[in-house]
Amino acid sequence: MSSIALFYSIFIEEKEIREKLAAASGFDVIQDADIINELCQKHNISQDKVERALYGLTSVFNKFTLERERIVALLKASLAGHLKNTGVIYSGNVSLLVPSAVSHVLRVGLFDKTSSRIKRAMAEGLTEKNAIKLIKKNDAGAAAWAEFLYKKEANDPSLYDIVVQAGAGNPESTVQLIMENYHKPAILESKTSKQAVDDMALGAKVELALVEKGYATEVKCSKGKITLLVNKSVYNFSKLADTLTDISKGVSGVETVEVATGKDYHVSIYRSQEFILPPKVLLVDDEQEFVQTLSERLNTRNYGSYPVFDGEQALEFLDSEIPDVMVLDLKMPGMSGVEVLRKTKETYPEIEIIILTGHGSEEDRKVCLELGAYAYIHKPVDIAELTKIIDEANSKVAAAKIAHI
């Protein structure tokens, strides 16, 4: 017996297809939500973080935090545990994590034209405007997921054993086509495909060990032999190779480690210090040259910073990203810093906000602190003083998160 991995775009009658496929095969169904719940309970990760990794765009802070890499490694490890069983339909974005080497899982991609999907969405009661908005959001998330994992489009045929245009038939014909392909001899479980599941599990453990130390490296695994591909040039490659090898060999089951350059090898700088998850800092200031320079100086000090240039941009940013600390200018054209502070604290009280201004008064200071600002400081500010305050504010955020857990 084998299994099926079902990746799909929304509004293609995916629920009906999944249910009819389960009935025809007699298989159990494991959906994204099942894996998400498993991860949250086992690793004390918030559900929204896992969902952002599965469905959202890659965070602008991710290059500093490697949060998506960490969650993907945990998802792979969890899925590998399930892949040891057969007779399962894996439904949703987690299905893209099934390696092609696990050949006893039939990988199916279900897609359809956007116009047909809009019609189905409207038939389900959505307005055309809301249907288009929801489909665009879903497709953007799917595109980001496939790009992150494979640097390919979500509908790239190479990611699947079969690609089905759901609109070409009905759920019954779609299920019939899938079952016809499922019964082909190539899909049978073999010693090689079972080994591929073990390789997936061990590779995920190595990825997680590396990410915990601050390294996002491509990992290949074959029967205990680990190959690490470094996709950026470094100042001292041999030193980096030794570090990656030591970390990988610390994972139970690893026999040998080889470190090589990957196809995307390009200029970077080797970081040898212990990896510490950096604060995620949003900088809000209409003086673009100042805030961009400040962002660069913070980044070189291992702070994950990102600049925006007015209050409206700041609030739009918070719709998709939640920083730990915001450094906010008081006097800006349009929405003032006080208004951004008020609106942010109303919606995201956990964000600590540092007011940084060159024109504020004592009355302004009083108002900001009453609204919940962590600190109120004047320009020009010494970078050492600012980073000290950011560290203190971030420590308060971290303590609150621990207390919540």
Secondary structure in CASP SS format (residue, H / E / C, confidence):
PFRMAT SS
TARGET T0000
AUTHOR 0000-0000-0000
METHOD secondary structure of the structure
MODEL  1
M C 1.00
S C 1.00
S E 1.00
I E 1.00
A E 1.00
L E 1.00
F E 1.00
Y E 1.00
S C 1.00
I C 1.00
F C 1.00
I C 1.00
E C 1.00
E H 1.00
K H 1.00
E H 1.00
I H 1.00
R H 1.00
E H 1.00
K H 1.00
L H 1.00
A H 1.00
A H 1.00
A H 1.00
S H 1.00
G C 1.00
F C 1.00
D E 1.00
V E 1.00
I E 1.00
Q E 1.00
D H 1.00
A H 1.00
D H 1.00
I H 1.00
I H 1.00
N H 1.00
E H 1.00
L H 1.00
C H 1.00
Q H 1.00
K H 1.00
H H 1.00
N C 1.00
I C 1.00
S C 1.00
Q H 1.00
D H 1.00
K H 1.00
V H 1.00
E H 1.00
R H 1.00
A H 1.00
L H 1.00
Y H 1.00
G C 1.00
L C 1.00
T C 1.00
S C 1.00
V C 1.00
F C 1.00
N H 1.00
K H 1.00
F H 1.00
T H 1.00
L C 1.00
E H 1.00
R H 1.00
E H 1.00
R H 1.00
I H 1.00
V H 1.00
A H 1.00
L H 1.00
L H 1.00
K H 1.00
A H 1.00
S H 1.00
L H 1.00
A H 1.00
G H 1.00
H H 1.00
L H 1.00
K C 1.00
N C 1.00
T C 1.00
G C 1.00
V E 1.00
I E 1.00
Y E 1.00
S E 1.00
G C 1.00
N H 1.00
V H 1.00
S H 1.00
L H 1.00
L H 1.00
V C 1.00
P C 1.00
S C 1.00
A C 1.00
V C 1.00
S C 1.00
H C 1.00
V E 1.00
L E 1.00
R E 1.00
V E 1.00
G E 1.00
L E 1.00
F E 1.00
D C 1.00
K C 1.00
T H 1.00
S H 1.00
S H 1.00
R H 1.00
I H 1.00
K H 1.00
R H 1.00
A H 1.00
M H 1.00
A H 1.00
E C 1.00
G C 1.00
L C 1.00
T C 1.00
E H 1.00
K H 1.00
N H 1.00
A H 1.00
I H 1.00
K H 1.00
L H 1.00
I H 1.00
K H 1.00
K H 1.00
N H 1.00
D H 1.00
A H 1.00
G H 1.00
A H 1.00
A H 1.00
A H 1.00
W H 1.00
A H 1.00
E H 1.00
F H 1.00
L H 1.00
Y H 1.00
K C 1.00
K C 1.00
E C 1.00
A C 1.00
N C 1.00
D C 1.00
P H 1.00
S H 1.00
L H 1.00
Y C 1.00
D C 1.00
I E 1.00
V E 1.00
V E 1.00
Q E 1.00
A H 1.00
G H 1.00
A H 1.00
G C 1.00
N C 1.00
P H 1.00
E H 1.00
S H 1.00
T H 1.00
V H 1.00
Q H 1.00
L H 1.00
I H 1.00
M H 1.00
E H 1.00
N H 1.00
Y H 1.00
H C 1.00
K C 1.00
P H 1.00
A H 1.00
I H 1.00
L C 1.00
E C 1.00
S C 1.00
K H 1.00
T H 1.00
S H 1.00
K H 1.00
Q H 1.00
A H 1.00
V H 1.00
D H 1.00
D H 1.00
M H 1.00
A H 1.00
L H 1.00
G H 1.00
A H 1.00
K H 1.00
V H 1.00
E H 1.00
L H 1.00
A H 1.00
L H 1.00
V H 1.00
E H 1.00
K C 1.00
G C 1.00
Y C 1.00
A C 1.00
T C 1.00
E E 1.00
V E 1.00
K E 1.00
C E 1.00
S E 1.00
K C 1.00
G C 1.00
K E 1.00
I E 1.00
T E 1.00
L E 1.00
L E 1.00
V E 1.00
N C 1.00
K C 1.00
S C 1.00
V C 1.00
Y C 1.00
N C 1.00
F H 1.00
S H 1.00
K H 1.00
L H 1.00
A H 1.00
D H 1.00
T H 1.00
L H 1.00
T H 1.00
D H 1.00
I H 1.00
S H 1.00
K H 1.00
G C 1.00
V C 1.00
S C 1.00
G C 1.00
V C 1.00
E C 1.00
T E 1.00
V E 1.00
E E 1.00
V E 1.00
A E 1.00
T E 1.00
G C 1.00
K C 1.00
D C 1.00
Y C 1.00
H C 1.00
V C 1.00
S C 1.00
I C 1.00
Y C 1.00
R C 1.00
S C 1.00
Q C 1.00
E C 1.00
F C 1.00
I C 1.00
L C 1.00
P C 1.00
P C 1.00
K E 1.00
V E 1.00
L E 1.00
L E 1.00
V E 1.00
D C 1.00
D C 1.00
E C 1.00
Q H 1.00
E H 1.00
F H 1.00
V H 1.00
Q H 1.00
T H 1.00
L H 1.00
S H 1.00
E H 1.00
R H 1.00
L H 1.00
N H 1.00
T H 1.00
R C 1.00
N C 1.00
Y C 1.00
G E 1.00
S E 1.00
Y E 1.00
P E 1.00
V E 1.00
F C 1.00
D C 1.00
G H 1.00
E H 1.00
Q H 1.00
A H 1.00
L H 1.00
E H 1.00
F H 1.00
L C 1.00
D C 1.00
S C 1.00
E C 1.00
I C 1.00
P C 1.00
D C 1.00
V E 1.00
M E 1.00
V E 1.00
L E 1.00
D C 1.00
L C 1.00
K C 1.00
M C 1.00
P C 1.00
G C 1.00
M C 1.00
S C 1.00
G H 1.00
V H 1.00
E H 1.00
V H 1.00
L H 1.00
R H 1.00
K H 1.00
T H 1.00
K H 1.00
E H 1.00
T H 1.00
Y C 1.00
P C 1.00
E C 1.00
I C 1.00
E E 1.00
I E 1.00
I E 1.00
I E 1.00
L E 1.00
T E 1.00
G C 1.00
H C 1.00
G C 1.00
S C 1.00
E H 1.00
E H 1.00
D H 1.00
R H 1.00
K H 1.00
V H 1.00
C H 1.00
L H 1.00
E H 1.00
L C 1.00
G C 1.00
A C 1.00
Y C 1.00
A E 1.00
Y E 1.00
I E 1.00
H E 1.00
K C 1.00
P C 1.00
V C 1.00
D C 1.00
I H 1.00
A H 1.00
E H 1.00
L H 1.00
T H 1.00
K H 1.00
I H 1.00
I H 1.00
D H 1.00
E H 1.00
A H 1.00
N H 1.00
S H 1.00
K H 1.00
V H 1.00
A H 1.00
A H 1.00
A H 1.00
K H 1.00
I H 1.00
A H 1.00
H H 1.00
I C 1.00
END
